[in-house]
Amino acid sequence: MLDRRVFVRSTLAASALAALCGCAGPGSKDDHQPPEEEVPIAREDAVLRFHILNPISIDPYDAQDSEGMQVVHQLFDPLTTYDWDAGALVGKAAVDWEANDDLDVFVFHLVEGATFHNGEAVDAESFKRGWERICDPRMNPPSSIRYHLDPVVGSKEMANGSATELAGVEVVDKYTLRVSLTAPMADFPYVCAHPALVPVPQAALDDPASFLMKPIGNGPFMMEEPWVIDQYVRLKRFDGYYGDLASLGGVNFSISQSNHIGFQEFEAGHLDFTPIAKGRFGEMRDNYGLSLDGYTITPEGRVLTGPECSIYYLAVNCQDKAMKDVRVRRALSLAINRQRISDEIFGGTFPVADRMIPPAIDDDPSGGWDCCRYDVEAARELLDESYPSDDEGMRGLEVTLVYSTGGGHDDIMKRVANDLRDVGVGVRMDSLEWAASIGKLTDGRFQLGRMGWFADYPTMDNFLYPNFFSSSKNNYSHYTNDEVDKALEDARSISDEEERKEAYRRIHHLIGRDVPVIPLLFYSHNHIGSGKIIRLYDDPQGMAHLANALMA
């Protein structure tokens, strides 16, 4: 099973999709339904069969992988949610919210009368309870996603055991929650849209073992029975839901050990939604049609290809003796033929990445980095300045390329290595298990390292601050730039959203000049739905909106 940051996907530029499809842009739910008489009649008792790999956890306190997050997304509602149709953040469990002038205190007003699946009230105390479980080091195991709450006052104190409650989360009254941050962060309401930052009932503390296997949420679906590991997670509609009731009677998350097995089950008629097996995309596209917006399955378009909020890239160790030279970093990037990688491995369906921020997040036409073009001569000229080539074209420069085994990475990394050798750079391949490879990147024991990043929340900050702020634990490039650090902190203090976006674009440009990472590819959905689906929307963050799905 792959972590969300290990091997992630994205494809066509959002603006290109919009122009091609005549739709509203990334995530638009304009699904171009056929005439009414052609639409199958939806059944409220229908159960959708959805393929996943075995989750790490379906308890939100440790929902760290895409599989578990998919289940949590159906069971729980966070304070806010991103409306991809409108391109705006909207309330979910919160009716509305406001911030102080310094953007370090946010007050959320909750929906009144909402209940958990067991009938207990969803209130401010339940949100405080849920967030404190994430920060509590006594949880078994401790949460892997506490970093989402790092901006909150008291989060680090809880994590190190010097505090037993999250001081920055205050219950003002039953339906009012006040959150205080350690520093300004205008995008904090986006953080609150994360599927794991949800409320939990008292039962989560009273019987944590049962809750782990059968979570009690506040979302449109509830657990029908405890999770059967390696087999299934079964949900049914929650008829006491405070919002619009789900159109489906339930969801059966069918678990298998690989996506290939899932696709075989789909072809046998046992599943309704699954990734497409390697080498079968063209056939599925020709037989069942492409979704017109890339995200919505309809009877006329059952194959999803919409761009995701994700990038596949190489981290460059900026502290390494050879990699300290920005000319070398730029040359290595120029030497890589990204289009050939896309064509040969993915049939040209995945576009090259010419920047760090995916177009699904920001499609600024001027956002591309110059170093991401394919230009062998320019790469050789830059390398000649520090490592002139010998009679055989080699330069006395060898780099080690660290990457995790499996997941399709080997084929990509071999092509990267061949491109670097073509400009006279020696390459030593260092293929490791994921834990070992990420350990080397964390400790700085590498030169080039394969990485992927999937947005926790659909903001530019989420791509720039974690990866490039000098003290961030996700800054695997060990990149330090005081100007960038200050600009990132200043951008978080800008209340106007458009002004804030412009600030992040300038920061993105500054980072691109330094080349601390080498972007390779953006990835996309690669899924198919069965003929029983009338409508199913799978958003750019890979979360399926199953409460709104329709089946015959």
VOTORDO-373710 format. One line per 4 residues: their letters; for each residue x, y, z of C-alpha. Coordinates in Angstrom, 1 decimal, padded with zeros to 4 digits. Each point is the difference from the previous one (the first is absolute). Layout:
a> X:Y:Z ~ ...
***
This chain:
mldr> 000.0:000.0:000.0 ~ 001.3:003.4:-000.9 ~ -000.1:003.1:002.2 ~ -001.6:003.0:-001.5
rvfv> 003.4:001.7:-000.3 ~ 001.7:-003.0:-001.7 ~ -001.4:-000.4:-003.4 ~ -002.7:002.5:-001.0
rstl> -001.7:001.1:-003.2 ~ -001.0:003.0:-002.1 ~ -000.5:000.8:-003.7 ~ -001.4:002.6:-002.4
aasa> 000.2:003.7:000.9 ~ -003.3:001.1:001.5 ~ -000.4:002.8:-002.4 ~ 000.5:-002.3:-002.9
laal> -002.6:-002.4:001.3 ~ -002.4:002.8:000.5 ~ 000.5:001.2:-003.6 ~ -000.3:-003.5:-001.4
cgca> -003.1:-001.0:002.0 ~ -001.8:003.3:000.1 ~ -000.2:-000.4:003.8 ~ 000.7:002.2:002.9
gpgs> 003.6:-001.2:000.7 ~ 001.6:-002.5:002.4 ~ -002.6:-002.0:001.8 ~ -003.0:001.4:-001.7
kddh> -003.0:-002.2:000.4 ~ -001.5:000.9:-003.3 ~ -000.4:-003.6:-001.0 ~ -002.0:000.6:-003.2
qppe> -002.7:-002.5:000.8 ~ -001.7:-001.6:-003.0 ~ -003.6:000.9:-000.7 ~ -002.4:-000.9:002.8
eevp> -001.5:-003.0:-001.8 ~ 003.4:-001.6:-000.3 ~ 001.0:000.3:003.6 ~ -000.6:-003.2:002.0
iare> -002.2:000.3:003.1 ~ 002.0:000.4:003.1 ~ -000.6:-002.4:002.9 ~ 000.2:001.2:003.6
davl> 000.8:-003.5:001.2 ~ 003.0:-000.4:-002.3 ~ 003.3:-001.0:001.5 ~ 003.2:001.3:-001.7
rfhi> 002.9:-002.5:-000.2 ~ 003.2:002.1:000.3 ~ 003.5:-001.5:-000.2 ~ 002.7:000.9:002.5
lnpi> 003.2:-001.5:001.3 ~ 000.2:-000.9:003.7 ~ -000.1:003.3:002.0 ~ 002.6:000.8:002.6
sidp> -002.8:001.5:002.2 ~ -003.7:001.0:-000.4 ~ 000.0:001.7:003.4 ~ 000.5:003.7:-000.9
ydaq> 002.7:000.6:002.6 ~ 002.5:-001.9:-002.2 ~ -001.6:000.2:-003.5 ~ 003.4:000.3:-001.8
dseg> -000.5:-001.8:-003.3 ~ -002.3:000.5:-002.9 ~ -002.0:-003.2:000.6 ~ -000.8:000.7:003.6
mqvv> -000.7:003.7:-000.8 ~ -002.6:-001.1:-002.6 ~ -001.9:-001.8:002.7 ~ 000.3:002.7:002.6
hqlf> -001.2:002.5:-002.6 ~ -003.4:-001.8:-000.2 ~ -000.3:-000.5:003.7 ~ 000.9:003.4:001.3
dplt> -000.5:003.7:-000.7 ~ 002.7:002.6:000.8 ~ -000.6:003.6:000.8 ~ 000.4:001.1:-003.6
tydw> 000.2:-001.4:-003.5 ~ 001.3:001.1:-003.4 ~ -002.7:000.5:-002.6 ~ 001.9:-000.9:-003.2
daga> -003.0:001.2:-002.1 ~ 000.0:003.5:001.5 ~ 003.8:000.1:000.5 ~ -000.5:001.1:003.6
lvgk> 000.1:-001.3:003.6 ~ -003.4:-000.4:001.6 ~ -001.4:-001.2:003.3 ~ -000.7:-003.6:000.8
aavd> -000.5:-000.7:003.7 ~ 000.6:003.7:000.5 ~ -002.6:002.5:-001.2 ~ 002.5:002.8:-000.2
wean> 003.2:001.3:001.6 ~ 002.0:003.2:000.5 ~ 003.6:001.0:000.8 ~ 001.6:002.7:001.9
ddld> 002.0:002.7:-001.7 ~ 003.3:-001.8:000.7 ~ -001.3:-003.2:-001.6 ~ 001.1:-002.1:003.0
vfvf> -003.4:-000.5:001.6 ~ -003.0:-001.7:-001.8 ~ -003.5:-000.4:001.4 ~ -002.2:-002.7:-001.5
hlve> -003.8:-000.1:000.4 ~ -001.3:-003.6:-000.2 ~ -003.2:-001.3:-001.6 ~ -002.5:-000.4:002.9
gatf> -001.8:-003.3:000.5 ~ 002.4:-002.3:-001.9 ~ 000.6:-003.4:001.6 ~ 002.5:-002.8:-000.2
hnge> -001.1:-003.4:-001.3 ~ -000.7:-001.0:003.6 ~ -002.3:003.0:000.6 ~ 002.5:002.0:002.1
avda> 000.1:003.7:-000.8 ~ 002.7:001.4:-002.3 ~ 001.3:003.0:001.9 ~ 003.1:002.1:000.6
esfk> 001.2:-002.4:002.7 ~ -000.1:-002.9:-002.5 ~ 002.3:001.9:-002.3 ~ 002.5:000.7:002.8
rgwe> -000.2:-003.7:001.0 ~ 000.8:-001.1:-003.6 ~ 002.9:002.4:-000.5 ~ 001.5:-000.9:003.4
ricd> 000.0:-003.7:-000.9 ~ 002.2:000.9:-003.0 ~ 002.5:001.8:002.3 ~ 000.0:-002.5:002.9
prmn> 003.2:-002.0:000.1 ~ -001.8:-002.7:002.1 ~ -002.0:-001.1:-003.0 ~ 001.0:-003.4:-001.2
ppss> 001.6:000.5:-002.4 ~ 000.6:003.8:000.2 ~ -001.5:001.9:-002.9 ~ 002.1:000.4:-003.2
iryh> -002.0:003.1:-001.0 ~ 000.5:002.3:003.0 ~ 001.9:002.4:-002.3 ~ -003.3:001.3:-001.2
ldpv> -000.6:001.5:003.4 ~ 003.6:001.4:000.5 ~ -001.3:003.6:-000.5 ~ -002.3:-000.3:003.0
vgsk> 001.1:001.2:003.4 ~ 000.8:-002.9:002.2 ~ 000.4:-002.6:-002.7 ~ 003.7:-000.6:000.6
eman> -000.5:000.1:003.8 ~ -002.5:-002.8:-000.2 ~ 002.3:-002.0:-002.4 ~ 002.9:000.2:002.4
gsat> -002.1:-000.9:003.0 ~ 000.3:003.3:001.9 ~ -003.7:000.8:-000.5 ~ -003.1:-002.2:000.1
elag> -002.3:002.2:-002.0 ~ 000.2:002.1:-003.2 ~ 000.1:003.5:001.5 ~ -000.6:001.8:-003.3
vevv> -003.4:-001.7:-000.4 ~ -002.7:001.6:002.2 ~ -003.6:-000.9:000.4 ~ -001.7:003.4:000.2
dkyt> -003.5:-001.5:000.2 ~ -001.7:-003.1:-001.2 ~ 000.2:001.0:-003.7 ~ 002.9:002.4:-000.1
lrvs> 003.7:-001.0:-000.3 ~ 002.9:002.4:000.3 ~ 003.4:-001.1:-001.4 ~ 003.2:002.0:000.8
ltap> 003.1:-000.4:-002.1 ~ 003.7:000.5:000.8 ~ 000.4:002.3:-003.1 ~ -002.3:001.6:-002.6
madf> -001.3:-002.5:-002.6 ~ -002.7:001.4:-002.3 ~ -000.5:-003.5:-001.6 ~ -000.8:-001.7:003.3
pyvc> -003.7:-000.5:-000.8 ~ 001.3:-002.1:-003.0 ~ 001.9:-002.2:002.5 ~ -003.3:-000.5:001.8
ahpa> -001.4:-001.6:-003.2 ~ 002.4:-003.0:000.4 ~ -002.1:-003.2:000.3 ~ 001.7:-001.0:003.3
lvpv> -000.5:003.2:001.9 ~ -003.5:-001.0:001.1 ~ -002.0:-000.3:003.2 ~ -000.3:-003.3:001.9
pqaa> -002.6:-001.1:002.6 ~ 000.9:-001.0:003.6 ~ 000.0:-003.6:-001.1 ~ 003.3:000.6:-001.7
lddp> 001.5:000.4:003.5 ~ -002.1:-002.5:001.8 ~ 000.6:-002.9:-002.3 ~ 002.9:000.9:-002.4
asfl> 000.5:-003.6:-001.2 ~ -003.6:-000.2:-001.3 ~ 000.2:003.5:-001.4 ~ 003.1:-001.0:-001.9
mkpi> -001.8:-002.7:-001.9 ~ -003.5:001.6:-000.2 ~ 000.4:003.8:000.2 ~ -003.1:002.0:000.9
gngp> -000.1:003.1:-002.2 ~ -002.2:003.0:-000.8 ~ 000.0:-000.5:-003.8 ~ -002.6:-001.2:-002.5
fmme> 001.0:-003.7:000.3 ~ 000.5:-002.2:003.1 ~ 001.8:-003.3:000.7 ~ -002.3:-002.9:-000.6
epwv> 002.3:-002.4:001.8 ~ 003.7:000.1:001.2 ~ 002.7:000.1:-002.6 ~ 001.1:-003.4:-001.2
idqy> 003.7:000.4:-000.6 ~ 001.2:-001.2:-003.5 ~ -003.7:-000.5:-001.1 ~ -002.4:003.0:000.3
vrlk> -001.4:003.1:001.6 ~ -003.7:000.2:-000.2 ~ -002.0:003.2:000.4 ~ -003.7:000.8:-000.1
rfdg> -001.8:003.3:-000.4 ~ -000.4:002.0:003.3 ~ -003.7:001.0:000.0 ~ 000.5:002.5:002.9
yygd> 002.6:002.1:-002.0 ~ -000.4:003.7:000.5 ~ 000.5:000.8:-003.8 ~ -001.4:-001.5:-003.1
lasl> -000.4:-003.8:000.3 ~ 002.3:-002.1:-002.1 ~ -001.5:-001.2:-003.3 ~ 001.4:-003.5:000.5
ggvn> -001.1:-002.6:002.5 ~ 003.6:-000.8:000.8 ~ 003.6:-000.5:-001.1 ~ 002.0:-003.2:000.1
fsis> 003.8:000.7:000.0 ~ 001.4:-003.2:-001.4 ~ 003.6:-000.5:001.0 ~ 002.6:-001.9:-002.1
qsnh> 003.8:-000.2:000.1 ~ 000.6:001.9:-003.3 ~ -001.8:002.2:-002.4 ~ 000.6:-002.6:-002.7
igfq> -002.2:-002.5:002.0 ~ -002.5:002.8:000.5 ~ -000.2:000.5:-003.8 ~ -000.5:-003.7:-000.5
efea> -002.9:000.1:002.4 ~ -001.4:002.9:-001.9 ~ 000.1:-001.8:-003.3 ~ -001.7:-003.0:001.6
ghld> -002.9:002.3:001.0 ~ 000.7:000.0:003.7 ~ 001.1:003.7:000.4 ~ -001.4:003.4:-001.1
ftpi> 003.1:002.2:000.4 ~ 003.7:-000.9:-000.3 ~ 003.3:001.2:-001.4 ~ 000.8:-001.2:-003.5
akgr> 002.6:-002.7:-000.4 ~ 003.3:000.9:-001.6 ~ -000.2:-000.2:-003.8 ~ -003.8:000.0:-000.1
fgem> -000.7:003.7:000.0 ~ -000.4:000.4:-003.8 ~ -002.3:-003.0:-000.2 ~ -002.2:001.3:002.8
rdny> -000.1:003.5:-001.5 ~ -001.0:-001.3:-003.4 ~ -002.6:-002.4:001.4 ~ -001.6:002.2:002.7
glsl> 000.9:003.6:-000.8 ~ 001.7:002.8:001.8 ~ -001.7:002.0:002.7 ~ -000.6:003.4:-001.5
dgyt> 001.2:001.9:003.0 ~ 002.6:-002.6:001.1 ~ -001.6:-000.5:003.4 ~ -003.7:-001.1:-000.5
itpe> -000.9:-003.5:-001.1 ~ -003.2:000.0:-002.1 ~ -001.5:-002.7:-002.3 ~ 001.7:001.8:-003.0
grvl> 003.4:000.4:001.6 ~ 001.2:-002.6:002.5 ~ 003.8:000.6:000.0 ~ 001.4:002.7:002.2
tgpe> 003.2:002.0:-000.9 ~ -000.4:003.2:001.9 ~ 003.1:001.8:001.4 ~ 000.8:-000.6:003.6
csiy> 001.7:002.3:002.6 ~ 003.2:-001.9:-000.1 ~ 003.5:-000.1:-001.4 ~ 002.8:-002.6:-000.6
ylav> 003.5:001.5:000.4 ~ 003.6:-000.4:001.0 ~ 001.2:001.7:003.2 ~ 003.6:001.4:-000.4
ncqd> 002.2:000.0:003.1 ~ 001.0:003.7:000.0 ~ 002.6:-000.8:002.8 ~ 001.9:-002.6:-002.0
kamk> 003.4:001.1:-001.3 ~ -000.8:-000.4:-003.7 ~ -003.7:000.9:000.2 ~ 000.7:003.3:001.8
dvrv> 000.8:001.5:-003.4 ~ -003.2:001.4:-001.5 ~ 001.5:-000.4:-003.5 ~ 000.2:-003.8:000.6
rral> -003.6:-000.2:001.3 ~ -001.3:002.0:-003.0 ~ 002.0:-002.1:-002.4 ~ -001.3:-003.3:001.4
slai> -003.6:001.3:-000.4 ~ 000.6:001.2:-003.6 ~ 001.5:-003.4:-000.9 ~ -003.2:-002.0:000.8
nrqr> -002.4:-000.8:-002.8 ~ -003.3:000.1:001.9 ~ -002.2:-000.4:-003.1 ~ 001.8:-003.2:-000.9
isde> -000.6:-001.4:003.5 ~ -003.6:000.8:-000.3 ~ -000.3:-001.4:-003.5 ~ 001.9:-003.3:000.6
ifgg> -001.4:-000.8:003.4 ~ -003.4:001.6:000.1 ~ -001.0:000.2:-003.7 ~ 000.3:003.8:000.0
tfpv> -003.0:000.3:002.4 ~ 002.1:001.7:002.8 ~ 001.4:003.4:-000.9 ~ 003.4:001.3:001.0
adrm> 000.3:002.1:003.1 ~ 001.5:003.4:-000.7 ~ -000.6:001.3:003.5 ~ -000.6:-001.2:003.6
ippa> -003.6:001.2:000.4 ~ -002.4:-002.1:-002.1 ~ -002.4:001.7:-002.4 ~ -002.9:-001.4:002.0
iddd> 001.1:002.3:002.8 ~ 001.1:003.0:-002.1 ~ 000.1:000.2:-003.7 ~ 002.0:003.2:-000.3
psgg> 001.4:-000.1:-003.6 ~ 003.2:001.7:001.1 ~ 000.6:-002.4:002.8 ~ 002.3:-002.4:-001.9
wdcc> 003.7:-000.4:001.0 ~ 002.5:000.5:-002.8 ~ 002.2:-002.8:001.3 ~ -002.8:-002.5:-000.7
rydv> 000.3:000.1:-003.8 ~ 001.9:-002.7:-001.8 ~ 003.2:001.5:-001.3 ~ 003.0:-002.3:-000.2
eaar> 002.4:002.6:-001.4 ~ -000.8:002.5:002.7 ~ 000.5:-002.7:002.6 ~ 003.5:-000.9:-001.4
elld> 001.0:003.7:-000.1 ~ -000.9:000.4:003.6 ~ 001.9:-003.1:001.0 ~ 003.0:001.0:-002.0
esyp> 000.5:002.9:002.4 ~ 000.7:-002.3:003.0 ~ 000.5:-003.4:-001.5 ~ 001.5:000.1:-003.5
sdde> -000.4:-003.3:-001.9 ~ 002.9:-002.3:-000.9 ~ 000.6:-001.6:-003.4 ~ -002.7:-002.5:000.7
gmrg> -002.6:002.6:001.0 ~ 000.1:-000.7:003.8 ~ 000.6:002.7:002.5 ~ 001.2:-001.6:003.2
levt> -003.4:000.8:001.6 ~ -002.0:-002.9:001.4 ~ -003.3:000.4:001.8 ~ -001.9:-002.6:002.1
lvys> -003.7:-000.3:-000.8 ~ -002.0:-001.2:003.0 ~ -003.5:-001.3:-000.5 ~ -002.5:-002.5:001.4
tggg> -000.5:-003.4:-001.6 ~ -003.3:-000.9:-001.6 ~ -002.9:002.3:-000.9 ~ 001.3:000.4:-003.6
hddi> 003.0:002.1:001.2 ~ 002.7:-002.2:-001.5 ~ -001.0:000.7:-003.6 ~ -000.1:003.7:000.5
mkrv> 003.3:000.2:001.9 ~ 001.8:-002.1:-002.7 ~ -001.0:002.6:-002.6 ~ 001.1:002.9:002.2
andl> 003.3:-001.7:000.5 ~ 000.5:-000.6:-003.8 ~ -000.7:003.6:-000.7 ~ 002.6:001.2:002.5
rdvg> 002.5:-002.5:-001.3 ~ -000.6:001.5:-003.5 ~ 001.5:003.3:001.2 ~ 003.0:-001.7:001.6
vgvr> -001.3:-000.4:003.6 ~ 000.6:-003.3:001.6 ~ -003.0:-001.4:002.0 ~ -000.1:-002.6:002.7
mdsl> -003.4:-001.4:000.7 ~ -001.0:-000.5:003.6 ~ -003.3:-001.8:000.2 ~ -001.3:-000.6:003.5
ewaa> -003.2:-000.8:001.9 ~ -002.1:003.2:000.6 ~ 001.0:000.4:003.7 ~ 003.7:-000.3:-000.8
sigk> -000.2:002.4:-002.9 ~ -001.9:002.7:001.9 ~ 002.5:-000.5:002.8 ~ 002.9:000.9:-002.2
ltdg> -001.8:003.0:-001.3 ~ -000.8:001.2:003.5 ~ 003.6:-000.5:001.2 ~ 001.4:001.7:-003.1
rfql> 001.9:-003.2:-001.1 ~ -000.8:000.4:-003.7 ~ 000.5:002.2:-003.0 ~ -003.2:-000.6:-002.1
grmg> -003.1:-001.6:001.6 ~ -003.3:-000.9:-001.5 ~ -003.0:001.6:001.7 ~ -003.7:000.6:-000.5
wfad> -002.3:002.6:001.6 ~ -003.8:-000.1:000.2 ~ -001.8:003.0:001.3 ~ -001.3:-000.3:003.5
yptm> -002.1:003.0:-000.8 ~ -000.4:001.8:-003.4 ~ 002.2:003.0:000.7 ~ 003.2:001.3:-001.5
dnfl> 001.4:000.3:003.6 ~ -000.3:-003.8:000.4 ~ 002.4:-000.5:-002.9 ~ 002.5:002.7:001.0
ypnf> 000.2:000.3:003.8 ~ 000.4:-003.7:000.9 ~ 002.5:-000.7:-002.8 ~ 002.1:003.2:000.0
fsss> -000.1:001.7:003.4 ~ 003.4:-000.5:001.4 ~ -001.1:-001.7:003.3 ~ -002.8:-002.1:-001.4
knny> 000.3:-003.7:000.5 ~ -001.2:-000.6:-003.5 ~ 002.8:002.1:-001.5 ~ 001.8:-003.0:-001.3
shyt> 002.2:002.1:-002.2 ~ 001.5:001.6:003.1 ~ -000.6:003.3:-001.8 ~ 000.7:003.3:001.9
ndev> -000.8:003.4:-001.4 ~ -000.7:002.8:002.5 ~ -001.9:002.0:-002.6 ~ -002.3:-002.9:-000.7
dkal> -000.5:-000.7:003.7 ~ -001.0:003.6:000.7 ~ -002.2:000.2:-003.1 ~ -001.9:-003.2:001.0
edar> -000.6:001.4:003.5 ~ -001.2:003.3:-001.4 ~ -002.3:-001.7:-002.5 ~ -001.8:-001.8:002.8
sisd> -000.9:003.4:001.5 ~ -001.7:001.3:-003.2 ~ -003.8:-000.1:000.5 ~ -001.0:000.8:-003.6
eeer> -000.1:-003.3:-001.9 ~ 001.1:001.3:-003.4 ~ 002.8:002.1:001.5 ~ 001.1:-003.1:001.9
keay> 000.0:-002.1:-003.1 ~ 002.2:002.6:-001.8 ~ 002.4:-000.1:002.9 ~ 000.3:-003.7:-000.2
rrih> 000.6:000.2:-003.8 ~ 002.9:002.3:000.6 ~ 001.4:-002.4:002.6 ~ -000.5:-002.9:-002.4
hlig> 002.1:001.9:-002.6 ~ 002.8:000.7:002.6 ~ 000.1:-003.7:000.8 ~ 000.1:-001.0:-003.6
rdvp> 003.2:002.1:-000.5 ~ 001.8:-002.1:002.7 ~ -001.2:-003.4:-001.3 ~ -000.2:-001.8:003.3
vipl> -002.2:-002.6:-001.6 ~ -000.4:-001.3:-003.6 ~ -003.6:-000.3:-000.9 ~ -000.7:-003.0:-002.3
lfys> -003.7:-000.8:-000.5 ~ -003.5:001.0:001.0 ~ -002.4:-002.9:000.4 ~ -003.7:-000.6:-000.5
hnhi> -002.9:-002.2:000.8 ~ 000.2:-003.3:-001.7 ~ -003.3:-001.6:001.0 ~ -003.0:-001.6:-001.5
gsgk> -003.6:-000.4:001.1 ~ -002.5:-002.7:-000.8 ~ -003.1:000.3:-002.2 ~ -002.1:000.1:003.1
iirl> 001.2:003.5:000.9 ~ -002.1:002.9:-001.1 ~ 002.2:002.6:001.7 ~ 003.0:-000.1:002.2
yddp> 002.4:002.9:000.7 ~ 003.6:-000.6:001.0 ~ 001.7:003.3:000.8 ~ 003.5:001.2:-000.7
qgma> 001.2:-001.1:003.4 ~ -001.2:-003.6:-000.7 ~ -003.0:000.2:002.3 ~ -003.1:-001.6:-001.4
hlan> -003.2:001.9:000.8 ~ -002.0:-003.2:000.6 ~ -002.9:001.7:001.8 ~ -000.9:001.7:-003.3
alma> 000.6:-003.1:-002.2 ~ -002.9:-001.6:-001.9 ~ -000.3:-003.6:-001.1 ~ -002.6:-001.9:-002.0
***
